C-alpha cells in the first residue's frame, strides 16, 4: 500500500507539470489562429488517455491467461515505460519554442526555428509579423513586471495583470472557457460514478475508466460549445 501511495504522488507530480508545460509549449509554437482550439484539445486528449489507460489495465486484469502471474502487473508497468522512453528520446529532435529562444537571447536561432515551423521564408509577411509580435510581447511583459509605467512612475504589476486578465475581451473569454471546462470535468468526476453505482450499470473495476471517458466527453463538449463560437466572433 505504501508503494502504491508513493506511486500516486510521483505520478501526480509528473501530471501536474505536464498539464502546465504542455499548454504553454502549444501556445508558443502553433499559429495564433489555432492556439485556443489546440490548447483546449490537449485537455480533451488528457481525459481520453485517462479512460483508455484505465480500460487497458482492466483488460489485463480480466485476461484469464495472466491470472496469478507476475506478467499481469509487468505488462501494464513496462508498456508505458517503453512508450514514454520513445517520447523522451523524440523530444531531443523537436524545435525549441521561438519565444523561449527570444527570452534566452537567441534572436537569430528563434527566427530560424519560426521559419522551420511555418514552412515559409524569413522575409514572408507572416513570419515577420510573428517575430514582431513576440518581441513586442516580451518587451511589454518585462515593462509590466518591472513595475514601471511608460513615464517611469511605479506601478503595481499584480494590479496590471488582473486588469489585463479581466478587461481584455480575449483574455476574459479564456478565463470563462477554463471555468466552464473544469466545472464540467468536476461535475462528471463527482456525479457520474455515483449515478452509475446507483443504477448498477457497471462494476467497480470499470468505474474509473468510465469516469475518465466521461471527463473526456465533458471536455470535448466544453470546447465545442465555447471555443468555436468565440473564434467566429474574433
C-alpha positions as CSV (number, residue, x, y, z in Angstrom):
1,X,0.0,0.0,0.0
2,X,2.9,2.4,0.8
3,X,4.4,1.8,-2.6
4,X,1.0,2.4,-4.3
5,X,0.6,5.7,-2.4
6,X,4.1,6.8,-3.3
7,X,3.5,6.0,-7.0
8,X,0.3,8.1,-6.9
9,X,2.2,11.0,-5.5
10,X,5.0,10.7,-8.1
11,X,2.6,10.3,-11.0
12,X,0.6,13.2,-9.8
13,X,3.7,15.4,-9.7
14,X,4.5,14.4,-13.2
15,X,1.0,15.0,-14.5
16,X,0.9,18.4,-12.7
17,X,4.0,19.5,-14.5
18,X,2.6,18.1,-17.8
19,X,-0.6,20.0,-17.5
20,X,1.3,23.3,-17.1
21,X,4.2,23.0,-19.5
22,X,2.4,21.3,-22.5
23,X,-0.3,24.0,-23.0
24,X,2.5,26.7,-22.7
25,X,4.5,24.9,-25.4
26,X,1.5,24.6,-27.6
27,X,0.7,28.3,-27.3
28,X,4.2,29.3,-28.0
29,X,4.7,27.2,-31.1
30,X,1.4,26.9,-33.0
31,X,0.0,29.7,-35.2
32,X,-2.1,32.3,-33.4
33,X,-5.3,31.3,-35.3
34,X,-5.5,27.8,-33.7
35,X,-3.8,28.3,-30.4
36,X,-7.1,28.3,-28.4
37,X,-8.5,25.2,-30.0
38,X,-5.3,23.1,-29.8
39,X,-4.8,24.1,-26.1
40,X,-8.4,23.0,-25.4
41,X,-7.9,19.8,-27.3
42,X,-4.9,19.0,-25.1
43,X,-7.3,18.8,-22.1
44,X,-9.7,16.6,-24.2
45,X,-6.9,14.2,-25.1
46,X,-5.8,14.0,-21.4
47,X,-9.2,12.8,-20.4
48,X,-9.3,10.3,-23.3
49,X,-5.9,9.0,-22.3
50,X,-7.1,8.6,-18.7
51,X,-10.1,6.5,-19.8
52,X,-8.2,4.4,-22.3
53,X,-5.3,3.6,-20.0
54,X,-7.7,2.5,-17.3
55,X,-9.6,0.1,-19.6
56,X,-6.2,-1.3,-20.8
57,X,-5.3,-2.1,-17.2
58,X,-8.8,-3.5,-16.7
59,X,-8.4,-5.7,-19.8
60,X,-5.1,-7.1,-18.5
61,X,-6.8,-7.8,-15.1
62,X,-9.6,-9.8,-16.8
63,X,-7.3,-11.9,-19.0
64,X,-7.5,-15.4,-17.6
65,X,-4.1,-16.3,-19.1
66,X,-2.5,-13.7,-16.8
67,X,-4.3,-14.5,-13.6
68,X,-2.0,-15.1,-10.7
69,X,1.2,-14.3,-12.7
70,X,3.7,-11.6,-12.4
71,X,3.2,-10.8,-16.0
72,X,-0.2,-9.3,-15.1
73,X,1.5,-6.2,-13.5
74,X,4.6,-6.3,-15.6
75,X,2.7,-5.6,-18.8
76,X,1.0,-2.5,-17.5
77,X,4.2,-1.3,-15.9
78,X,6.7,-1.9,-18.8
79,X,4.5,-0.9,-21.7
80,X,4.1,2.8,-20.6
81,X,7.8,2.9,-19.8
82,X,8.7,1.9,-23.3
83,X,6.3,4.3,-24.9
84,X,7.4,7.3,-22.7
85,X,11.1,6.4,-23.3
86,X,10.4,6.8,-27.1
87,X,8.6,10.1,-26.4
88,X,11.5,11.5,-24.3
89,X,14.1,10.5,-27.0
90,X,12.0,12.1,-29.7
91,X,12.0,15.3,-27.7
92,X,15.6,15.9,-28.5
93,X,14.7,16.3,-32.1
94,X,11.9,18.8,-31.7
95,X,12.1,22.5,-32.2
96,X,12.6,24.9,-29.3
97,X,10.0,27.5,-28.7
98,X,10.8,30.7,-30.6
99,X,9.5,32.7,-27.7
100,X,11.8,30.9,-25.3
101,X,14.7,31.4,-27.6
102,X,14.0,35.2,-27.7
103,X,13.9,35.2,-23.9
104,X,17.3,33.4,-23.9
105,X,18.8,35.9,-26.3
106,X,19.0,33.7,-29.3
107,X,17.2,36.0,-31.8
108,X,18.7,34.5,-34.9
109,X,18.0,31.0,-33.8
110,X,14.4,31.9,-32.9
111,X,13.9,33.3,-36.4
112,X,15.3,30.1,-38.0
113,X,13.1,28.0,-35.8
114,X,10.0,30.0,-36.7
115,X,10.8,29.7,-40.4
116,X,11.1,25.9,-40.0
117,X,7.8,25.7,-38.1
118,X,5.8,27.8,-40.5
119,X,7.5,26.5,-43.7
120,X,7.9,30.0,-45.1
121,X,10.9,32.1,-45.8
122,X,12.2,34.6,-43.2
123,X,11.2,37.5,-45.5
124,X,7.5,36.5,-45.6
125,X,4.9,38.8,-44.1
126,X,3.6,36.2,-41.7
127,X,7.0,35.3,-40.2
128,X,8.0,38.9,-39.8
129,X,4.7,39.7,-38.1
130,X,5.0,36.8,-35.6
131,X,8.6,37.8,-34.8
132,X,7.5,41.4,-34.2
133,X,4.6,40.2,-32.0
134,X,6.9,38.0,-29.9
135,X,9.4,40.9,-29.4
136,X,6.6,43.3,-28.5
137,X,5.0,40.9,-26.1
138,X,8.3,40.2,-24.3
139,X,9.1,44.0,-24.0
140,X,5.6,44.6,-22.6
141,X,5.9,41.8,-20.1
142,X,9.3,43.0,-18.9
143,X,7.9,46.5,-18.6
144,X,4.9,45.3,-16.6
145,X,6.8,43.0,-14.3
146,X,9.4,45.6,-13.7
147,X,6.7,47.8,-12.1
148,X,7.3,50.9,-14.3
149,X,4.9,52.8,-16.4
150,X,5.8,54.4,-19.7
151,X,6.5,57.7,-17.9
152,X,8.8,56.0,-15.4
153,X,6.4,56.0,-12.5
154,X,5.9,53.0,-10.3
155,X,3.1,50.6,-10.9
156,X,1.7,47.5,-9.2
157,X,2.4,44.6,-11.5
158,X,-0.3,42.4,-9.8
159,X,-3.0,45.0,-10.4
160,X,-1.9,45.4,-14.1
161,X,-2.1,41.6,-14.6
162,X,-5.6,41.4,-13.0
163,X,-6.7,44.4,-15.1
164,X,-5.4,42.8,-18.3
165,X,-7.0,39.5,-17.5
166,X,-10.5,40.7,-16.8
167,X,-10.7,43.8,-19.1
168,X,-9.2,42.5,-22.3
169,X,-12.1,40.6,-24.1
170,X,-9.8,37.8,-25.5
171,X,-8.3,37.1,-22.1
172,X,-11.6,37.2,-20.3
173,X,-13.0,34.7,-22.8
174,X,-10.1,32.3,-22.0
175,X,-10.8,32.6,-18.3
176,X,-14.5,31.8,-18.9
177,X,-13.5,28.9,-21.0
178,X,-11.4,27.4,-18.2
179,X,-14.1,27.9,-15.7
180,X,-16.7,26.1,-17.9
181,X,-14.2,23.4,-18.9
182,X,-13.2,22.5,-15.4
183,X,-16.6,22.8,-13.9
184,X,-17.8,20.2,-16.4
185,X,-14.9,18.0,-15.5
186,X,-15.6,18.4,-11.8
187,X,-19.3,17.6,-12.3
188,X,-18.5,14.5,-14.3
189,X,-15.9,13.3,-11.8
190,X,-18.3,13.6,-8.8
191,X,-21.7,12.7,-10.2
192,X,-21.3,10.2,-12.9
193,X,-19.7,7.4,-10.8
194,X,-22.4,7.8,-8.2
195,X,-25.2,7.6,-10.8
196,X,-23.7,4.5,-12.3
197,X,-23.4,2.9,-8.9
198,X,-27.0,3.7,-8.1
199,X,-28.1,2.2,-11.4
200,X,-25.8,-0.8,-11.1
201,X,-24.7,-0.1,-14.6
202,X,-21.1,-1.1,-14.2
203,X,-18.7,-3.0,-11.9
204,X,-16.4,-1.1,-9.5
205,X,-13.4,-2.1,-11.5
206,X,-14.6,-0.3,-14.7
207,X,-16.0,2.8,-12.9
208,X,-12.6,4.6,-13.1
209,X,-12.4,4.1,-16.8
210,X,-15.9,5.1,-17.4
211,X,-15.3,8.2,-15.3
212,X,-12.2,9.1,-17.4
213,X,-14.2,8.8,-20.7
214,X,-17.0,10.9,-19.1
215,X,-14.4,13.6,-18.3
216,X,-13.2,13.4,-21.9
217,X,-16.7,13.8,-23.3
218,X,-17.3,16.8,-21.0
219,X,-14.1,18.4,-22.0
220,X,-15.0,18.0,-25.7
221,X,-18.4,19.4,-25.1
222,X,-17.0,22.5,-23.4
223,X,-14.6,23.0,-26.3
224,X,-17.3,22.7,-28.9
225,X,-19.7,25.0,-27.0
226,X,-17.3,27.7,-26.1
227,X,-14.3,27.7,-28.4
228,X,-15.8,27.7,-31.9
229,X,-18.4,30.5,-31.4
230,X,-15.6,32.6,-29.8
231,X,-13.3,32.1,-32.8
232,X,-16.1,33.0,-35.2
233,X,-16.6,36.3,-33.3
234,X,-12.9,37.0,-33.4
